[in-house]
Amino acid sequence: MNPRETLDTIIDQCVDASGIPLPGKGDTLARWQLLATIGTEFGAVGIKLFEAHADALAILAEVADVTPPSATRWAVWAAEPPDAKVLCKVSVDTDTRALAASTRMRNGEPVLLNGRKAWCSGASGVTHALLTCHDSEGASRLAVIDLHGPGVTITTDGWLAVGMAATCSGDVLLENCPALCIGGDRAYLDRPGFWHGGAGIAACWYGAVLPLADAVRRTVSQRKDPHAAAHLGAIDGALESAAALLRETAAWIDAHPADNAFVPAMRLRTVVEAAAQTVLHRAGHVLGAGPLCRNGRLAALYADLPVFLRQSHAERDLAALGLAVAEPVTEPETLDRYRL
């Protein structure tokens, strides 16, 4: 399936009339359970596309108090490598009425966008996108665009991946593209929901890796090999630990929706990534080459998951977490942090 067919299928099968639960509103765990389930059923590509759509809806609700029509499909593009920047220019005369109507956007600021946006996952499969850009003074802004509107060219430039290839994450070129800016300077980054969404990625990783764990469990059940059983024991401990922290972090976010969730989110991401890497490594030892070459679902996971997991920044994230938990450095607080 192409990205649009994949996203439509997931939404049709997994999202009911009540919609996708928003984070920090009392249903964060339900949201993450949905993300994990989709990751398990539709793999890394499917959950990558759906999570971006769900994240965009959460951002629109938080920043603009908007719920777009259910038929729209969304992406969020915030990568800003040095060679791909988008500039926005206020343009009160730009006709954005069609864009406002199609998104139910009431208070957006009309602008024109010019530049190249990189790493645009699912660009060929969505109707609209939220993207970061910069105004003439260098301030970071958040803009809404219509992918089928004027001034938009979707390319496959820069996307040579084998893993996650089906997300079609090329570059998007913008030339005098009408857009609506929402929120103020750093509206994307400086909001409680930024780290709510960052933590939610961990639920996607968790769900996506479960079919590999299940394949190991089935192998051990059939063959009773002690070495495979040892790998399964390690996988079980890693996944149970990750699941417990997912539940704990979801509860923390719902109890502290306006607080800075950097530490809980980063802790969760590092723990779940480590669990996923444990599963990938140990499942490969148990399953061998056969299933990874002759089982399409498992083969796709081994190609896709290493790329998907690189939404983590590995040791840089661990270092950022370590520096954050080191402050303040008073001994009683350090001890209290880890008490049961």
C-alpha positions as CSV (number, residue, x, y, z in Angstrom):
1,M,0.0,0.0,0.0
2,N,1.1,3.6,-0.6
3,P,1.2,6.0,2.4
4,R,-2.3,7.3,1.9
5,E,-3.8,3.8,1.7
6,T,-1.9,2.7,4.8
7,L,-3.0,5.7,6.8
8,D,-6.6,5.4,5.7
9,T,-6.7,1.7,6.5
10,I,-5.3,2.3,10.0
11,I,-7.7,5.1,10.8
12,D,-10.7,3.1,9.4
13,Q,-9.8,0.0,11.4
14,C,-8.4,1.5,14.7
15,V,-10.0,4.9,15.4
16,D,-13.6,5.0,16.5
17,A,-16.1,7.9,16.5
18,S,-14.6,9.4,19.7
19,G,-11.3,10.0,17.9
20,I,-7.8,9.7,19.1
21,P,-7.3,10.4,22.8
22,L,-5.2,13.5,23.4
23,P,-2.2,13.4,25.7
24,G,-2.3,15.0,29.1
25,K,-6.1,15.0,29.3
26,G,-6.6,11.9,31.4
27,D,-6.4,9.3,28.6
28,T,-2.7,9.3,27.8
29,L,-2.4,5.6,28.5
30,A,-5.3,4.9,26.2
31,R,-3.6,6.9,23.5
32,W,-0.3,5.0,24.0
33,Q,-2.1,1.7,24.0
34,L,-3.6,2.7,20.6
35,L,-0.2,3.6,19.3
36,A,1.3,0.3,20.5
37,T,-1.5,-1.7,19.0
38,I,-1.1,-0.1,15.7
39,G,2.7,-0.6,15.8
40,T,2.1,-4.3,16.5
41,E,-0.5,-4.7,13.8
42,F,0.9,-2.4,11.0
43,G,4.6,-2.4,11.7
44,A,7.0,0.5,11.9
45,V,5.9,2.2,8.7
46,G,2.3,2.1,9.6
47,I,2.8,3.5,13.1
48,K,5.2,6.1,11.9
49,L,2.6,7.5,9.5
50,F,-0.2,7.3,12.1
51,E,1.7,8.8,15.0
52,A,2.6,11.8,12.9
53,H,-1.1,12.3,12.1
54,A,-2.1,11.9,15.7
55,D,0.7,14.2,16.8
56,A,-0.5,16.9,14.4
57,L,-4.1,16.7,15.8
58,A,-2.8,17.0,19.3
59,I,-0.6,20.1,18.4
60,L,-3.6,21.7,16.6
61,A,-5.8,21.2,19.7
62,E,-3.1,22.6,22.0
63,V,-1.8,25.5,20.0
64,A,-4.8,26.6,17.9
65,D,-7.8,25.0,19.7
66,V,-8.8,23.4,16.4
67,T,-10.2,20.0,15.5
68,P,-9.8,19.6,11.7
69,P,-12.3,17.5,9.6
70,S,-12.0,13.8,10.1
71,A,-11.3,13.3,6.4
72,T,-8.0,15.2,6.6
73,R,-4.7,13.4,6.9
74,W,-1.8,15.1,8.6
75,A,2.0,15.1,9.1
76,V,4.4,17.0,11.2
77,W,7.7,18.1,9.7
78,A,10.1,19.8,12.2
79,A,13.6,18.6,10.9
80,E,15.9,21.6,10.1
81,P,19.2,20.4,8.7
82,P,21.6,23.2,7.6
83,D,20.9,22.7,3.9
84,A,17.0,22.7,4.1
85,K,15.3,25.7,5.6
86,V,11.9,27.3,5.1
87,L,11.3,31.0,5.4
88,C,8.0,32.6,6.1
89,K,6.9,36.1,5.1
90,V,3.7,37.7,6.5
91,S,1.4,38.3,3.6
92,V,-2.0,39.7,4.7
93,D,-3.1,39.8,1.0
94,T,-2.6,36.1,0.5
95,D,-5.8,34.2,0.0
96,T,-5.9,31.5,2.6
97,R,-9.7,31.1,2.8
98,A,-9.6,27.7,1.2
99,L,-6.9,26.5,3.6
100,A,-8.7,27.9,6.6
101,A,-12.0,26.2,5.5
102,S,-10.4,22.8,4.9
103,T,-8.7,22.8,8.3
104,R,-11.3,24.8,10.4
105,M,-8.4,27.2,11.2
106,R,-10.0,30.4,12.6
107,N,-7.1,32.6,13.7
108,G,-4.1,31.7,11.7
109,E,-1.7,34.4,10.3
110,P,-1.5,34.4,6.5
111,V,2.1,33.9,5.3
112,L,4.0,32.8,2.2
113,L,6.5,30.0,2.6
114,N,9.7,29.5,0.5
115,G,12.4,26.9,0.8
116,R,13.0,23.2,1.2
117,K,11.7,21.0,4.0
118,A,13.6,17.8,4.5
119,W,12.6,14.4,6.0
120,C,8.9,14.8,5.1
121,S,7.5,11.4,6.1
122,G,4.4,10.5,4.3
123,A,4.3,13.6,2.1
124,S,2.6,11.8,-0.8
125,G,-0.1,10.4,1.5
126,V,-1.3,13.4,3.6
127,T,-3.6,16.3,2.8
128,H,-2.1,18.8,5.2
129,A,1.0,19.3,7.3
130,L,2.4,21.3,10.2
131,L,5.9,22.4,9.6
132,T,8.5,24.6,11.3
133,C,9.8,27.7,9.5
134,H,11.5,30.9,10.3
135,D,10.4,34.5,9.8
136,S,12.6,37.5,8.7
137,E,13.9,38.0,12.3
138,G,14.9,34.4,12.7
139,A,12.0,33.5,15.0
140,S,10.8,29.9,14.8
141,R,7.2,29.6,13.6
142,L,4.7,26.8,13.1
143,A,2.7,26.8,9.8
144,V,-0.2,24.8,8.3
145,I,-0.1,24.0,4.6
146,D,-2.3,22.2,2.1
147,L,-0.2,19.6,0.3
148,H,-2.5,19.9,-2.7
149,G,-2.4,23.7,-2.7
150,P,-0.3,26.1,-4.8
151,G,3.4,26.3,-4.4
152,V,4.0,22.8,-3.2
153,T,6.3,20.2,-4.9
154,I,6.7,16.8,-3.4
155,T,9.9,15.0,-4.3
156,T,11.8,11.8,-3.4
157,D,15.0,13.7,-3.1
158,G,17.3,12.7,-0.2
159,W,15.4,9.4,0.6
160,L,17.6,6.5,-0.2
161,A,16.7,4.3,2.7
162,V,15.9,0.6,2.5
163,G,14.4,0.5,6.0
164,M,11.3,2.6,6.3
165,A,11.4,3.2,2.5
166,A,7.6,2.9,2.3
167,T,7.1,6.2,4.3
168,C,8.3,8.0,1.2
169,S,10.1,10.6,3.3
170,G,11.5,12.9,0.6
171,D,11.9,16.6,0.5
172,V,9.1,19.1,-0.1
173,L,9.8,22.3,-2.0
174,L,7.8,25.4,-1.2
175,E,7.6,28.4,-3.6
176,N,5.3,31.2,-2.5
177,C,3.2,28.6,-0.8
178,P,0.1,30.1,1.1
179,A,0.2,29.0,4.7
180,L,-1.3,29.9,8.1
181,C,1.0,30.4,11.0
182,I,-0.3,29.4,14.4
183,G,0.9,30.3,17.9
184,G,3.9,32.6,18.5
185,D,7.6,32.2,18.4
186,R,8.7,28.6,19.2
187,A,5.1,27.5,19.4
188,Y,6.1,24.0,18.4
189,L,8.9,23.6,21.0
190,D,7.8,25.7,24.0
191,R,4.6,23.9,25.0
192,P,3.9,21.1,27.5
193,G,2.7,18.8,24.7
194,F,6.0,18.7,23.0
195,W,7.4,16.1,25.4
196,H,4.1,14.4,25.7
197,G,4.4,13.6,22.0
198,G,8.1,12.8,22.4
199,A,7.2,10.2,25.1
200,G,4.5,8.8,22.9
201,I,7.1,7.7,20.3
202,A,8.2,5.2,22.9
203,A,4.8,3.5,22.8
204,C,5.3,3.2,19.0
205,W,8.7,1.5,19.4
206,Y,7.3,-0.8,22.0
207,G,4.4,-2.0,20.0
208,A,6.4,-2.4,16.8
209,V,8.9,-4.8,18.4
210,L,6.4,-7.1,19.9
211,P,6.0,-9.4,16.9
212,L,9.7,-10.3,17.2
213,A,9.2,-11.1,20.9
214,D,6.2,-13.3,20.0
215,A,8.2,-15.1,17.3
216,V,10.9,-15.9,19.9
217,R,8.2,-17.1,22.4
218,R,6.7,-19.4,19.8
219,T,10.1,-20.9,19.0
220,V,10.9,-21.6,22.6
221,S,7.5,-23.1,23.2
222,Q,8.0,-25.5,20.3
223,R,11.7,-26.4,20.7
224,K,12.5,-25.9,24.5
225,D,16.1,-25.0,23.6
226,P,17.7,-23.7,26.7
227,H,19.8,-21.0,24.9
228,A,16.7,-19.7,23.1
229,A,14.9,-19.8,26.5
230,A,17.6,-17.6,28.0
231,H,17.1,-15.1,25.3
232,L,13.4,-15.1,25.8
233,G,13.9,-14.5,29.6
234,A,16.0,-11.4,28.8
235,I,13.4,-10.2,26.3
236,D,10.6,-10.8,28.8
237,G,12.3,-8.7,31.5
238,A,13.1,-5.9,29.1
239,L,9.6,-5.6,27.8
240,E,7.9,-5.9,31.2
241,S,10.2,-3.1,32.5
242,A,9.4,-0.9,29.5
243,A,5.7,-1.6,29.8
244,A,5.7,-0.7,33.5
245,L,7.5,2.6,32.8
246,L,5.1,3.4,29.9
247,R,2.1,3.0,32.3
248,E,3.9,5.1,35.0
249,T,4.9,7.9,32.7
250,A,1.4,8.1,31.2
251,A,0.0,8.5,34.7
252,W,2.6,11.2,35.5
253,I,1.7,13.2,32.4
254,D,-2.0,13.1,33.2
255,A,-1.3,14.1,36.8
256,H,1.1,17.0,35.7
257,P,-0.2,18.1,32.2
258,A,1.3,21.6,32.4
259,D,4.7,20.6,33.8
260,N,7.9,20.1,31.9
261,A,7.9,16.5,30.9
262,F,11.5,16.4,29.6
263,V,12.9,14.0,32.2
264,P,10.0,11.5,32.3
265,A,9.8,11.5,28.5
266,M,13.6,11.1,28.0
267,R,13.8,8.5,30.6
268,L,11.0,6.5,28.9
269,R,12.5,6.9,25.5
270,T,15.9,5.6,26.6
271,V,14.4,2.6,28.5
272,V,12.1,1.6,25.7
273,E,14.8,2.0,23.0
274,A,17.1,-0.2,25.1
275,A,14.3,-2.8,25.4
276,A,13.7,-2.7,21.6
277,Q,17.4,-3.1,20.9
278,T,17.5,-6.1,23.3
279,V,14.6,-7.7,21.4
280,L,16.2,-7.1,18.0
281,H,19.5,-8.5,19.1
282,R,18.3,-11.5,20.9
283,A,15.5,-12.4,18.5
284,G,18.1,-12.5,15.7
285,H,20.1,-15.0,17.7
286,V,17.1,-17.2,18.3
287,L,15.4,-17.0,14.9
288,G,18.4,-17.2,12.7
289,A,18.4,-16.2,9.0
290,G,15.4,-18.3,7.9
291,P,12.5,-16.4,9.3
292,L,14.2,-13.1,8.7
293,C,14.5,-13.9,5.0
294,R,11.4,-16.0,4.4
295,N,8.8,-14.3,6.7
296,G,7.8,-10.9,5.1
297,R,6.6,-9.4,8.4
298,L,9.7,-10.2,10.4
299,A,12.0,-9.2,7.5
300,A,10.3,-5.8,7.3
301,L,10.7,-5.3,11.0
302,Y,14.5,-6.0,10.8
303,A,14.8,-3.5,7.9
304,D,12.5,-0.9,9.4
305,L,13.0,-0.9,13.1
306,P,16.7,0.2,13.2
307,V,15.8,3.2,11.1
308,F,12.7,4.0,13.2
309,L,14.6,3.8,16.4
310,R,17.0,6.5,15.2
311,Q,14.4,9.0,16.2
312,S,16.3,8.5,19.4
313,H,19.6,10.3,19.5
314,A,21.3,7.5,21.5
315,E,24.1,8.6,23.8
316,R,23.2,12.3,23.3
317,D,19.8,11.6,24.8
318,L,21.3,9.6,27.6
319,A,23.7,12.5,28.3
320,A,20.9,15.1,28.3
321,L,18.9,12.9,30.7
322,G,21.9,12.5,33.0
323,L,22.6,16.2,33.1
324,A,18.9,16.9,33.9
325,V,18.7,14.4,36.7
326,A,22.0,15.7,38.2
327,E,20.3,19.0,39.1
328,P,20.0,19.8,41.9
329,V,22.9,17.8,43.3
330,T,22.0,17.8,47.0
331,E,22.5,14.3,48.5
332,P,19.0,13.9,50.1
333,E,17.2,14.6,46.8
334,T,19.6,12.3,44.9
335,L,18.7,9.5,47.3
336,D,15.0,10.2,47.4
337,R,14.8,10.1,43.6
338,Y,15.3,6.4,43.5
339,R,13.5,5.3,46.7
340,L,10.6,2.8,46.2
